[in-house]
Amino acid sequence: MAATPLIPFDVAAVAAEALAILRLTDQDADASRVGDYAAAATEVIEAFLDPCEAWTDVPAAVERAAAFVTVEEYRKKDAPFGVANAWSPDDYGPVRISGDWLGGVRYLLLPFKCAWGIA
């Protein structure tokens, strides 16, 4: 049985925000995939923040970070072998995609982190 989450994310709202960023509708063929990534993103963020006590609401910055992580993970499908722009003759060339889910939002989340170090 899964533990009760300490951060009350509205996964549907995170998915809806990610869909809006991606300019997709909830009727799009990939909408369920975005929803799955939103659920995973909220779990990863909660594990990173490691809240000391249950939150009553989610700060806007944390919810926005969850949407950004959702979008980044969804877009990784377009980067075969972790490389973006591999076939673009007009661009600067290939760009390596990070495997770190929180790389782009870590500093946005740090003010909300509770536990530090090893217990």
C-alpha positions in Angstrom: 0.0 0.0 0.0 1.3 3.4 -1.0 2.0 6.0 1.7 -0.3 9.0 2.0 1.2 11.9 0.2 2.3 14.9 2.4 1.9 17.4 -0.4 -1.7 17.6 -1.7 -1.0 18.0 -5.4 -3.9 18.2 -7.8 -2.4 15.9 -10.4 -5.2 16.8 -12.9 -4.4 20.5 -12.5 -0.7 19.8 -13.1 -1.6 17.8 -16.2 -3.9 20.5 -17.4 -1.2 23.2 -17.0 1.3 21.0 -18.8 -1.2 20.4 -21.6 -1.7 24.2 -21.9 2.1 24.7 -22.1 2.3 22.0 -24.8 -0.7 23.5 -26.6 -2.5 20.2 -26.5 -6.1 19.5 -25.5 -7.4 17.0 -23.1 -8.8 15.1 -26.1 -5.3 14.7 -27.7 -4.0 11.2 -28.2 -1.1 12.0 -25.8 -3.2 13.5 -23.0 -3.1 10.3 -21.0 0.7 10.2 -21.3 0.9 13.7 -20.0 -1.3 12.7 -17.1 1.0 9.8 -16.3 4.0 12.1 -16.4 2.2 14.6 -14.1 1.6 11.9 -11.6 5.3 10.8 -11.7 6.5 14.4 -11.5 4.5 15.1 -8.4 6.0 11.9 -6.8 9.5 12.9 -7.7 9.0 16.5 -6.4 7.5 15.2 -3.1 10.5 12.8 -2.6 12.9 15.7 -3.3 11.2 18.2 -1.0 10.8 15.5 1.8 8.3 17.6 3.7 8.6 17.5 7.5 4.8 17.7 7.9 1.7 17.5 5.7 1.0 20.7 3.7 -2.5 22.1 3.6 -2.0 23.6 0.1 0.6 23.6 -2.6 2.5 26.8 -3.3 2.1 28.1 -6.9 5.8 27.8 -7.5 5.8 24.1 -6.6 2.8 23.4 -8.7 4.4 25.3 -11.6 7.6 23.3 -11.2 5.5 20.1 -11.4 4.1 21.3 -14.7 7.5 22.1 -16.1 8.9 18.7 -15.1 5.9 17.1 -16.8 6.5 19.0 -20.0 10.2 18.2 -20.0 9.6 14.5 -19.5 6.9 14.4 -22.2 9.3 16.1 -24.7 12.1 13.7 -24.1 10.3 11.3 -26.4 11.5 13.6 -29.2 15.1 13.2 -28.3 16.3 9.8 -29.4 19.2 8.4 -27.4 19.1 11.6 -25.2 20.1 13.9 -28.1 18.0 16.8 -29.4 18.5 18.6 -32.7 20.5 15.6 -34.0 19.1 16.0 -37.5 18.8 19.8 -37.9 21.1 21.3 -40.5 20.1 24.9 -39.6 20.7 24.7 -35.8 23.8 24.7 -33.6 24.0 20.9 -33.7 23.1 18.2 -31.3 22.3 19.0 -27.6 22.6 16.4 -24.9 19.4 16.0 -22.8 19.8 15.6 -19.0 18.5 12.5 -17.3 17.9 14.5 -14.1 14.1 15.1 -13.7 14.5 18.1 -11.5 17.5 19.7 -13.2 15.5 22.6 -14.6 13.4 23.3 -11.5 15.7 22.5 -8.6 16.3 26.1 -7.6 12.6 26.8 -7.8 12.0 24.1 -5.3 14.8 24.6 -2.8 13.0 27.3 -0.7 10.4 24.7 0.1 12.7 21.8 1.0 12.5 20.7 4.6 14.9 17.9 5.3 18.7 18.3 4.5 21.5 15.9 4.9 21.5 12.4 6.3 19.6 11.4 9.4 
